[in-house]
Amino acid sequence: MTRLEAIQKKILKQPELDRLLAYWRFTGQKLVFTNGCFDIIHLGHIDYLSRAASLGTRLLIGLNTDASTRRLKGPARPINDEHARAMVLAAMSFVDAVVLFDEDTPLGLIRTVQPDVLVKGADYKPEDIVGYDVVTERGGRVETMDFLPGYSTSLIEKRIRNT
């Protein structure tokens, strides 16, 4: 298998996700889940995702589709299409799997995944995070993480547009 094929293999559809989740549960893996658009990957994303990965043994990322991103961020987004965004995330050594979701929130995906740890940015209060109840009712935990100051896709997009 080539390295590119190995990266592509980390981008899952529902049947593949179900099989992988069953295997991870059977082997006692601690599953961390986070989600987002991850449009223009920057140092802030790398910092956030690597710290999220350190909270368990497997990191699964729920990635908003292009349509979902447009509904959340407006018609000018995403800048990179869902395939490109998924490939960049899957290429990270600390990311174990990426799955696309088309809804405005990842609630359905969180119900399917049943993560041990749900991670979002510290701009949320844990109890306000979508899926909080799903995760905590099973004895899992919800963690928030501070963002790396000075790094955001919106800031990068603004700098590009102003030059």
N, C-alpha and C positions, 0 to 999 in steps of 0.2 A: 504494500500500500504506500502511495506517495504521501508526502507531508500535506499536500493540498487535499487529498482524499481523506486523510485523518482529520483535518480541520472540518471538512464538509460533513463528516460522519457525526460530529458533535452538534449539528443543527438537526433537531428532531421534529418529527410530526407526531401526532397523538399515539398511534400504535407503538412506535419506537419508544416514546416517552413512557408509556405504561409498562413496557417490558423492562426498561432501565430502572424505573422507580421500584418495581418489584424486586429486581436484583439488588439494588442498593439497600432496600429494607431487609431483605433476607440476609445480607452480609453485614448488617448492623452499621451501615454508614450513617453519619450525622449530616443531614441535608440542610443546606443553607439556600434560601431563595431570595432573590431581589428582582426588581423589574424596572423598566424605563424605556425611553426612546433611544438613548445612546447615539445621537445623531452624528456629531463630530467628536470622535474620541480624543480626549485630552488628558493631561496629567491628573486632573481631578478625578476622572473616571477610573484611571489606573489605581490611584490611591484608594478610592472608595471600594472598588471591586476586590482588590487584593486584601484589604482589611476584612471585608465581608467573607471572603474565602477562608480566612484564618479562624473563623468562628465554628467551622465544622470540617468534615472530610470531603464533602462534595458541594460544589457551587453550581446552581442552576439559575440561569437568567431568563426571565420572561421578557420578551422584546415586543414592543408595540409594532404592529404592521404599519405600512405607509398610510393606509386609510385611518387607522386609529391615531397615528401621530398627527395627521392633518386636522382631525377633529379636536385634538387637544392643544395643538400649537399654532394652528392657522394654516392657510393655503400655501404659504411659502415654505413650509416644512413637510417632510424632512428634506434635508439637503442631500443626504445619501439615502439610496433606496434600501429597503429591508434586507435584500440579499447581501448587499455590501456591509451593512451594519452587523448582520448576523455573522458574516465571515470574519470581520475584524474582532468581534467578541470571542468567537470560537477559536481564534488563533492565539488567544492568551492562554498561557500554560496553566493558570490557576482557575480557568473556567472549564467545567466538566461538560456542560450541555447548555444549549440555547434553544428556546422554543418560542415561536411567534404566537401572539394572541391579537385578535382583531377587536376585542371589546374595549370600551373606554377605561375599564378597570380590570385588574388581573384576578378578581374574586373567583371566577370559575376555575381558573388555572390553579390558584392557591388551594381550592377545595380538592382538586385532582391531585396535586403534588403533596399536600399535607406536610409542609416542611417542619423540621425541628426548630429552625431559626428563620425568622422573616426579618429582612433588613431593609431599611429606607433611610433617607437623609434626615438629619436632625432638624430640618425645617418642619417636620411633622412631630406631633406628640404621639407616642406609641399607641395609645387607645384610639387615635383618629386614623390610623393606618388601615387601609383596606385589607381585610383578612385577619386583623388582630384577634377577633373572636374565634375564628376557625383555628388558628394556631394555638392560642392560649387554652381553649377548651380541651385540647389534646395533651396539654402539659408542655407545649413548646414555648418558645419565648420570642418576643419582638424586640429588636435592637434598632436604635437610631445611631447614625454616625455623622459627625461633623464633616462638612465639606472642606476641601483644601481651599483656603482663601485665594481669591483672584482667578479661579478657574471655573468657567461655566460656558456652555455652548452659546448661550445668549450673549455673553460678553464677547466671545470670539466672533460670532455673527455680526455684532454691532461694529467691532473693529474693522472687519472686512468691508462692510458696507460704507464705512466712513473714510476709506482710503481711496 
